[in-house]
């Protein structure tokens, strides 16, 4: 659709607004995801799309040896562990600590670990990682860029996009590690749970609760490679114990970006990927959501009522693993030539989830109480990963690239910041975080959200269509073209 004509006064307003409503000739009202960038230049400089071929998705490689991806048991060994002992510990801690979890905003997220997060489909995960673009932090589908957003994370985990930003080495250790009874020489998951699981009938003391949160963060949230419970997450665990409102959703998203970058890089190694780590369970659940209709991933117990969308999605993970499923998944991705509701699975009316999200998950029906939450979903930001300053990675959260996933129409996206200001994956070392954030975020107008009523739509502006076609036309390939580049594959042509 064409961009609506705007007077100078309207243009100034729309340069700071997140929602830009417009009407079509048939009388229907929709909205673009703003802010509006003045397209006065006939051919604007490419300050978002990849300019370095090394960051392009692996799927464009001239040859792909699938034998390098056959040892999936070794690749995905860091997935969450089987749930039996974990469930027993969780059910012991929950009665006395659930009020803390609710105040810290993690109650629903903790409940998600009662389900089969350790069940995954390696062929589905690998097939979509082939399409990961390490510069835009998104999957490059034929219809455009797609990726989990903070709305997707909210629907899957129940985490709000609000709270204090976790900045490594800034958060104080208010409960010194030495003042707890946590035993650090028994770090394997089994040994750690056995050591710190209190006897039934005894009260859950602070040390046991912090130990449980440590285990949960290590094994079920960030899925660390060592399969052990380290001291690394202690500060975060004790902050959650103290009811600190940490914005865990942005920390999780940054960890997800970092995880996908590392997995994508590993695809290019001569030996192939090994011991893939990080919150890949989030990728599995998100893929279950977007492939649910296309691949008919419907569970037999469709009548079961779930309290969280993520819990429902665990039942959709294919249990039977066949090597030829890889081709099925790649073909399904290549069939997303046009954006459809499958790629925006969490704006439907029958969503399962927390009360604050149910009925408030459509951007055209924002209640006054949800304005702040939707500002979190739709506003650009920087997200940090890493518990120690030496490990910090910084990534841009750029929802304007994924407007249609919110039911908003797509303008040509502009980046959070120009490339000459800072690399998007810069590692912050010995930096004052407040000065750093101010340096990146203040050059832009403060964003505003004015609620308005409109219908969701997956339209794009003509400017966006030209922008995408200029980038993607030279990369178009068919499923048969892809198969011709495969080696050591039963479905190579």
C-alpha positions in Angstrom: 0.0 0.0 0.0 1.2 3.6 -0.6 2.4 5.6 2.4 -0.4 8.1 3.3 0.4 11.7 2.3 1.3 13.8 5.3 1.4 17.5 6.0 4.5 18.9 7.7 2.7 19.0 11.1 1.6 15.4 10.8 5.0 14.3 9.7 6.6 15.7 12.9 4.1 13.8 15.0 4.6 10.5 13.1 8.4 10.7 13.5 7.9 10.0 17.2 4.8 7.7 17.1 4.9 3.9 17.3 1.4 3.5 15.8 0.7 5.2 12.5 -3.0 4.7 11.6 -4.3 5.0 8.0 -7.5 4.2 6.1 -7.9 2.4 2.8 -10.4 3.3 0.1 -12.7 0.5 1.3 -13.0 2.2 4.6 -10.9 -0.2 6.6 -8.4 1.2 9.1 -5.0 -0.3 9.7 -1.7 1.0 11.2 2.0 1.0 10.3 4.6 0.3 13.0 6.5 3.6 13.3 8.2 5.8 13.8 7.9 7.3 10.3 11.2 7.9 8.5 11.1 10.5 5.8 11.8 8.7 2.5 12.9 11.9 0.8 16.0 10.3 -0.7 15.2 8.3 -3.9 17.6 5.5 -3.0 18.5 5.7 0.7 21.8 4.4 1.9 21.7 0.7 3.1 22.2 1.1 6.8 20.4 -2.1 7.9 20.8 -4.9 5.3 24.0 -7.0 5.4 27.0 -5.8 3.5 29.3 -8.5 4.6 28.8 -11.9 3.0 30.2 -13.7 6.1 27.0 -12.8 8.0 24.6 -14.1 5.4 22.6 -17.3 6.2 24.3 -20.6 5.7 21.5 -21.7 3.3 23.2 -19.7 0.6 26.4 -21.8 0.8 27.4 -23.3 -2.6 27.6 -26.8 -1.1 26.1 -28.2 2.1 27.4 -31.5 3.5 24.5 -32.8 5.5 26.6 -35.6 7.0 28.1 -32.9 9.3 24.7 -32.5 11.0 23.9 -36.1 11.6 25.2 -36.5 15.2 22.3 -34.5 16.8 22.6 -36.2 20.2 26.0 -34.7 20.6 24.9 -31.3 19.2 22.0 -30.8 21.5 23.3 -32.2 24.8 22.8 -28.9 26.7 19.0 -29.0 26.4 17.1 -28.9 29.7 17.4 -32.2 31.6 14.6 -34.7 32.2 12.1 -33.2 34.5 11.5 -35.9 37.3 13.9 -34.7 40.0 13.4 -31.1 38.9 9.6 -31.4 39.3 9.9 -32.8 42.8 12.1 -29.9 43.9 9.9 -27.3 42.2 6.8 -28.7 43.8 8.5 -28.6 47.2 9.7 -25.0 46.8 6.6 -23.6 45.1 4.0 -23.4 48.0 6.2 -21.2 50.1 7.9 -19.2 47.4 5.3 -18.6 44.7 4.5 -15.2 46.1 8.1 -14.2 45.5 7.9 -15.5 42.0 4.8 -13.6 41.3 6.2 -10.4 42.7 9.4 -10.8 40.6 7.3 -11.6 37.5 8.6 -15.1 36.9 5.8 -17.3 38.3 4.5 -18.4 34.8 8.0 -18.9 33.5 8.9 -21.2 36.4 5.7 -23.2 35.7 6.8 -23.7 32.1 9.7 -25.9 33.3 7.2 -28.5 34.5 6.7 -29.4 30.8 8.9 -31.2 28.3 11.4 -28.5 27.4 14.0 -31.2 26.9 12.1 -32.7 24.0 13.2 -31.2 20.7 13.3 -31.9 16.9 16.9 -31.4 15.8 16.0 -31.4 12.1 13.5 -28.6 12.6 16.0 -26.5 14.6 18.9 -27.0 12.2 16.8 -26.3 9.1 15.7 -22.9 10.4 19.1 -22.0 11.7 20.3 -22.3 8.1 18.3 -19.2 7.5 19.7 -17.1 10.4 21.2 -13.7 9.4 23.8 -12.7 11.9 23.7 -9.0 11.0 19.9 -8.4 11.2 19.4 -11.0 14.0 16.6 -12.6 12.2 15.6 -15.5 10.0 15.6 -14.6 6.3 12.3 -16.1 4.9 11.2 -15.3 1.3 8.5 -12.9 2.6 11.0 -11.0 4.7 12.7 -11.1 8.1 11.0 -12.9 11.0 12.2 -13.6 14.5 10.8 -14.1 18.0 9.9 -10.7 19.5 9.2 -9.7 23.1 5.5 -10.3 22.3 6.4 -13.9 21.4 8.5 -14.3 24.5 5.6 -12.9 26.6 3.1 -15.4 25.1 5.5 -18.4 25.5 6.9 -17.7 28.9 4.5 -15.2 30.6 7.4 -12.6 31.0 6.5 -8.9 30.7 8.8 -6.7 28.7 9.2 -4.5 31.7 11.5 -4.2 34.7 15.0 -3.2 35.5 17.7 -3.8 32.9 20.2 -6.4 34.1 23.6 -4.8 33.9 26.5 -7.1 34.8 28.7 -6.1 37.8 26.2 -3.3 38.6 23.6 -5.3 40.6 24.8 -5.7 44.2 25.3 -9.1 45.9 23.0 -8.2 48.8 23.1 -11.8 50.2 26.9 -12.7 50.2 27.6 -16.1 48.7 29.6 -17.0 51.8 26.5 -16.4 54.0 24.6 -19.2 52.3 24.8 -22.9 52.7 25.1 -23.6 49.0 27.6 -26.4 48.3 29.8 -25.6 45.2 31.8 -28.8 44.8 28.7 -30.8 43.6 27.8 -29.0 40.4 26.3 -31.5 38.1 22.6 -31.2 37.8 21.8 -34.5 39.5 24.3 -33.9 42.3 23.3 -30.3 42.9 19.6 -31.1 43.1 20.3 -34.0 45.5 22.5 -31.9 47.7 20.2 -28.9 48.0 16.7 -30.5 47.9 15.5 -30.1 51.5 13.8 -32.9 53.4 10.0 -33.1 52.9 8.1 -31.5 55.8 10.9 -29.0 56.6 10.7 -25.3 55.7 12.4 -24.0 52.5 15.1 -21.7 53.8 16.6 -18.8 51.7 19.7 -20.8 50.7 17.6 -23.6 49.3 15.4 -21.1 47.3 18.5 -19.4 45.9 20.0 -22.8 45.0 16.8 -23.7 43.2 16.8 -20.5 41.2 20.4 -21.1 40.3 19.6 -24.5 39.0 16.6 -23.3 37.1 18.6 -20.5 35.4 21.5 -22.8 34.5 19.5 -25.8 33.4 16.1 -24.6 32.2 16.6 -21.0 31.0 20.1 -20.4 29.6 21.1 -24.1 29.1 24.8 -23.7 29.7 27.3 -26.0 28.0 28.9 -27.6 31.1 25.7 -29.2 32.3 26.6 -27.9 35.8 25.3 -25.3 38.2 28.1 -22.6 38.4 28.4 -19.5 40.6 28.0 -17.5 37.4 24.2 -16.8 37.9 24.3 -16.3 41.6 23.8 -12.5 41.6 20.8 -12.9 39.3 19.3 -15.7 41.4 19.6 -13.8 44.7 18.1 -10.7 43.0 15.1 -12.7 42.0 14.9 -14.2 45.5 14.8 -10.6 46.8 11.8 -9.9 44.5 13.8 -7.6 42.2 11.9 -6.8 39.1 14.5 -7.8 36.6 13.5 -7.6 32.9 14.2 -11.2 32.3 12.5 -11.2 28.9 15.1 -8.9 27.4 18.0 -10.8 29.0 16.5 -14.0 27.5 16.2 -12.4 24.1 19.8 -11.2 24.1 20.9 -14.7 25.1 18.8 -16.1 22.3 20.5 -13.8 19.8 23.9 -14.7 21.1 23.0 -18.4 21.0 21.7 -18.2 17.3 24.8 -16.3 16.3 27.1 -19.0 17.7 25.1 -21.8 16.2 25.1 -20.1 12.8 28.9 -19.6 12.9 29.3 -23.3 13.8 27.5 -24.3 10.6 30.5 -23.0 8.6 33.1 -25.0 10.4 34.7 -27.9 8.7 33.8 -30.2 11.5 30.2 -28.9 11.7 28.4 -27.8 14.9 29.1 -29.4 18.3 27.5 -29.0 21.7 25.0 -26.2 20.8 24.0 -24.3 23.9 21.7 -21.5 25.0 17.9 -21.1 25.1 17.2 -23.3 22.0 14.1 -24.5 23.7 12.6 -21.0 23.0 13.4 -21.6 19.3 11.7 -25.0 19.4 8.5 -23.6 20.9 8.4 -20.6 18.6 8.8 -22.9 15.6 6.1 -25.2 16.8 3.8 -22.1 16.8 4.6 -20.9 13.3 4.6 -24.4 11.8 1.5 -25.6 13.7 -0.9 -25.2 10.8 1.6 -25.7 7.9 2.9 -29.0 9.2 -0.3 -30.0 11.0 1.5 -30.3 14.4 -1.8 -30.8 16.2 -1.7 -32.9 19.4 -4.1 -35.7 20.0 -5.2 -34.1 23.3 -6.4 -31.0 21.6 -9.1 -30.5 24.2 -6.5 -30.0 27.1 -6.7 -26.5 28.5 -3.3 -24.9 29.2 -2.6 -21.9 31.3 0.3 -20.8 29.2 0.9 -20.8 25.4 4.4 -22.2 25.9 3.0 -25.2 27.8 0.6 -25.9 24.9 3.4 -25.7 22.4 5.5 -28.3 24.2 2.9 -30.9 23.1 3.4 -30.0 19.4 7.1 -30.9 19.2 7.4 -33.9 16.8 8.4 -37.0 18.8 9.5 -39.1 15.8 12.8 -38.0 14.3 13.4 -38.8 10.7 16.3 -37.5 8.7 14.1 -36.7 5.7 12.1 -34.3 7.9 14.9 -31.8 7.2 13.8 -31.4 3.6 10.2 -31.0 4.8 11.1 -28.2 7.1 13.2 -26.4 4.5 10.5 -26.7 1.9 7.9 -25.3 4.4 10.2 -22.2 5.0 10.6 -21.6 1.3 6.8 -21.7 0.9 6.5 -18.6 3.1 6.6 -16.4 0.0 3.9 -14.1 1.5 3.5 -13.2 5.1 0.6 -15.1 6.7 -1.1 -15.4 10.1 1.1 -18.5 10.7 4.0 -16.1 11.2 2.0 -14.0 13.7 0.7 -16.8 16.0 0.3 -14.8 19.2 -2.2 -12.2 18.1 -5.1 -14.6 17.8 -8.2 -14.3 20.0 -7.9 -17.8 21.7 -4.4 -17.3 23.2 -3.6 -19.2 26.4 -1.6 -17.1 28.9 -1.5 -14.8 31.9 -4.5 -12.6 32.7 -2.6 -9.4 31.8 -2.0 -10.7 28.2 -5.3 -12.5 27.5 -7.5 -10.1 25.5 -4.7 -7.6 25.4 -2.5 -9.3 22.8 -3.8 -7.3 19.8 -2.2 -4.0 19.2 -5.5 -2.5 17.9 -7.2 -3.0 21.3 -4.7 -1.5 23.8 -6.2 -0.8 27.2 -4.8 2.1 29.2 -3.2 -0.4 31.6 -1.4 -2.1 28.7 0.2 1.0 27.1 3.5 0.6 29.0 3.6 -3.2 28.1 3.0 -2.5 24.4 5.6 0.3 24.5 8.0 -2.5 25.6 6.9 -4.8 22.8 7.1 -2.1 20.0 9.9 0.2 21.0 13.5 -0.2 19.9 16.1 -0.9 22.7 19.4 -2.4 23.5 19.4 -5.8 25.1 22.4 -7.2 27.1 23.6 -10.7 27.7 26.3 -11.9 30.1 26.5 -12.0 33.9 30.0 -10.6 34.0 31.3 -7.5 32.3 34.0 -9.5 30.4 31.2 -11.6 28.8 28.8 -8.7 27.9 27.3 -8.7 24.4 25.0 -5.9 23.3 22.3 -6.4 20.7 19.7 -4.1 19.2 16.0 -5.0 19.7 14.5 -3.7 16.5 10.7 -4.6 16.3 10.3 -2.2 13.3 11.8 -5.0 11.2 9.0 -7.4 12.3 6.0 -5.1 12.2 3.7 -7.8 10.6 4.2 -10.2 13.5 2.2 -7.7 15.7 -0.5 -7.3 13.1 0.9 -4.0 12.0 1.8 -3.0 8.4 5.4 -2.8 7.4 7.3 0.4 6.5 10.8 0.3 5.2 12.7 -0.3 8.5 15.4 2.0 9.7 18.0 0.7 12.1 18.3 1.6 15.8 21.6 3.3 15.1 23.8 3.8 12.0 26.6 1.3 11.6 29.2 4.1 11.9 28.2 4.7 15.5 28.7 1.2 16.9 28.7 -2.4 15.9 25.5 -4.1 16.9 27.3 -6.9 18.7 29.9 -4.7 20.4 31.4 -6.2 23.5 31.3 -3.7 26.4 34.4 -3.5 28.4 35.1 -1.1 31.2 32.2 1.1 30.1 29.8 3.2 32.1 26.6 1.6 31.1 24.4 4.7 31.6 26.7 6.8 29.4 26.8 3.9 26.8 23.0 3.7 26.7 22.7 7.5 26.5 25.2 7.6 23.6 23.2 5.1 21.6 19.6 5.9 22.4 19.4 9.7 22.9 20.1 10.8 19.3 16.6 9.7 18.5 13.3 11.3 19.3 11.5 9.9 22.4 9.0 7.4 21.1 5.3 7.7 22.0 2.3 5.4 21.8 -1.2 6.8 21.2 -3.7 3.9 21.4 -6.2 3.7 18.5 -8.6 1.1 17.1 -7.8 -0.7 13.8 -7.8 -4.1 12.3 -4.7 -6.2 12.1 -3.2 -6.6 8.6 0.0 -7.9 7.0 0.3 -5.2 4.3 3.6 -3.6 3.3 4.3 -0.2 1.9 5.5 0.1 -1.7 8.8 1.5 -0.4 9.3 -1.6 1.7 8.5 -3.9 -1.2 11.1 -2.2 -3.4 13.6 -2.3 -0.5 13.1 -6.0 0.1 13.1 -6.9 -3.6 16.3 -5.0 -4.2 17.9 -7.1 -1.5 16.3 -10.5 -2.0 15.8 -10.9 -5.8 19.4 -12.1 -6.4 19.1 -14.7 -3.6 15.8 -16.4 -4.6 16.2 -20.1 -5.0 13.7 -23.1 -5.2 13.7 -26.2 -3.1 15.1 -28.1 -6.0 18.0 -25.6 -6.3 18.7 -26.2 -2.6 18.7 -30.0 -3.0 21.2 -29.8 -5.9 23.7 -28.2 -3.5 23.4 -30.9 -0.9 26.0 -33.7 -0.5 25.7 -36.9 1.6 22.0 -36.6 1.6 19.3 -39.2 0.8 17.2 -36.5 -0.9 20.0 -34.9 -3.0 19.0 -34.7 -6.6 
